[in-house]
Amino acid sequence: MFSESYKAAVIQMNSQTDLQSNLDSTYHYIEESVERGAKVVGLPENFSFLGGLSMRMNKADEIARKVPKFLSRTAKEFEVYIMGGSYPVPTGSGKVYNHSPFYTPDGEEVQSYNKIHLFDVDLDKDESYRESDYVEPGDPKSVIYESDYIGNWGLSVCYDLRFPELYREMVADGSQILSIPSAFTYTTGQDHWLPLLRARAIENTSYVFAPAQTGLHGKNRKTWGHAMIIDPWGRVVADAGQEPGIVIAEINPAKVQEVRSRIPSLKHRRM
Ligand SMILES: O=C(O)CNC(=O)[C@H](CS)NC(=O)CCC(=O)C(=O)O
């Protein structure tokens, strides 16, 4: 039923607060990914605007108007599936959803997910985040784009990565590829990013697909990078390091089944 293996690209970006220039570089990354054979391209969390949470709120209406048009047009132009990272969508009550859309090559948004777990964390006396000041959480349930061509993609965003029960539910609902577009902090990323991603891949015998932000955004926001793709055995098959760019790996939905028969841990659950 499923197509054979295909190339998928994760994009690593250093997004700033100039919407148009972020969209221009996104366009070039997508174009180059497709030239290099990618059938699916994934963007990081807040690829279109990153740097100031309150600044982004002033821009949210414009972002929410322009980004879906951009993603639709670009998916169509290059005939590519796009996992559109995330962008803010006003809820109507003064906050936004941190919204992760999935586009097909005909330019349709066929599925979308609103980030559930919000990053309200004090890492240090001068490093605090209060995502819930701006963002409304989505419904706590799994969201999957099911495709006969590219497999079943479970959608999540960044901080969700720390909540394994979400991925368990996605897998129970049929996910084979776990999508985790991110802007992990440098502070947490250096110690937590890789082990968490590999754990999600191994414990769910699933691909992990994690585009990322990297570098400095404004003066005091620093992200970890290392956008990557991990196979269902838990091997890192693509790692972007710390520079912005594109990394590509093969995704083969049939391999998920193969690994699940070698390690049937999902079948052995007793709770
Ligand atoms: O708001 C933006 O501009 C972009 N979005 C983010 O940076 C989000 C919400 S503040 N970051 C995370 O979820 C980091 C999680 C993380 O780093 C961890 O779990 O350790």
The ligand as a Gaussian input file, in Angstrom:
#p B3LYP/6-31G(d) Opt

LIG

0 1
 O        8.421000      31.531000      20.853000
 C        9.249000      31.542000      19.956000
 O        9.758000      32.576000      19.507000
 C        9.644000      30.223000      19.391000
 N        9.127000      29.210000      20.236000
 C        9.843000      28.730000      21.218000
 O       10.978000      29.084000      21.390000
 C        9.204000      27.695000      22.107000
 C        8.236000      28.341000      23.067000
 S        8.925000      29.638000      24.045000
 N       10.273000      27.026000      22.739000
 C       10.190000      25.838000      23.286000
 O        9.150000      25.181000      23.322000
 C       11.516000      25.358000      23.840000
 C       11.457000      24.031000      24.542000
 C       12.795000      23.736000      25.113000
 O       13.801000      24.360000      24.830000
 C       12.909000      22.633000      26.084000
 O       11.947000      21.857000      26.263000
 O       13.985000      22.526000      26.686000

